[in-house]
Amino acid sequence: MSFNLGSITDRIGKVTDFVKNNIGDVLDPSKARLSIAGLLKGGRRNTIKTPETRVGFAIASPDGERVPIESDWRVRVSVGPSSGIFYRGDAGIMTPLIETDGVIFPYTPSITTSYSASYSPQKPTHSNYPAYFYDASEVQAINISGDYTVQTVAEGQYLLACIYFFRSASKMFYGTGQHAGNPPPVVFLNGYGTSLLPNVPCVLTSFTHTLAAEVDYIEIPSLFGTVDQDGAEQTTFSGQTTAGKGRTTRVPTASQIQISLQPVYSRKSIATFDLEEFAKGNLLDKGFI
Amino acid sequence: MATYSKSSPYFSTGQFGQFLDVMEYRSIPKVASDVEYIIDAVYKYRPDMLAYDLYGDSSLWWVFVSRNPNTLKDPVFDFYPGQSIFIPKKEILVATLGL
């Protein structure tokens, strides 16, 4: 086996450069702050593409190009494409959800799905073994627990949008508004490709967001709908409106969101169910799991 | 009599004994190479820290106000996240302020 000292020296040099260029940013608070701000010393814009996940939540290829949302395998909760509600309507505070078409979990969430078949035991007199008679099968609520971290204004606004999405999805359309009288909306669960969570229609049965005491909270400007001089609504940073500054929110730098989604299927779609076709995977396009 | 450094906003202002004359504003020219920047949470109310990170001198905190007089009325409390400002390059400051 040959021993190439030059090659080893080159590799050590590359490791040293990597440490200087990357780890050094962590050790130097000034560089770390500028990195977050996307600036360089001297007042220049940092043109080196950093991973878009630092700011944007939309999926991007390694060269920074956006790819279709269908290719995003992350777990996503969305509303129907033609529903016209929440971020699909006048988005307001949910504007950050538009580019991801709903709420995505930036870190791999913990998901628990239970499938059950219930049987009623009948115990004939003087018998050793009860007889079981089938009642029904059920897909029980899907429990999802995911972490969110906030290091930038954009990430904070995304977390806020997620919170408002789940808050809203647990409520009925009550009082006024064009949808008044309707129950909470059906949401759709996607994730991990086409076969595991295939656009499952669900209703949100519980939502928990934990605001921990042991983490830092950072202040972000709130996104909200304002009215411009022509009377048209627009969404902007609060600090850039004539109303002035002040509408800010503090969000935790680390928090956890837990939701329970109960799969629901319309009677019409249930009528088309075929177990053999389901077993072949041919009913995935209808959201059956 | 104390003298103000070239990085001070009072460098051009005259002095009478221990008193300052009416402040002479040190304006920063607007050039096309200025970088537009939306203030991040890490620099909230801290123009001095941004000046230190960019130029290595926290006493240049006032250059952001001077470059963005219509946006930053208050040098500290208008420096909040979401606010959009223009940042001059260090070369411009060196040439303008004689650093």
Interface residues (C-beta under 8 A of the other chain):
Chain A: S30 R33 L34 I36 A37 G38 L39 K41 G42 G43 R44 R45 T152 V153 G156 I218 E219 I220 P221 F237 S238 G239 Q240 K245 T248
Chain B: V35 Y37 I38 D40 A41 V42 Y43 K44 M49 L50 Y52 D53 L54 Y55 G56 D78 Y80 P81 G82 Q83 S84 I87 P88 K89 K90 E91 I92
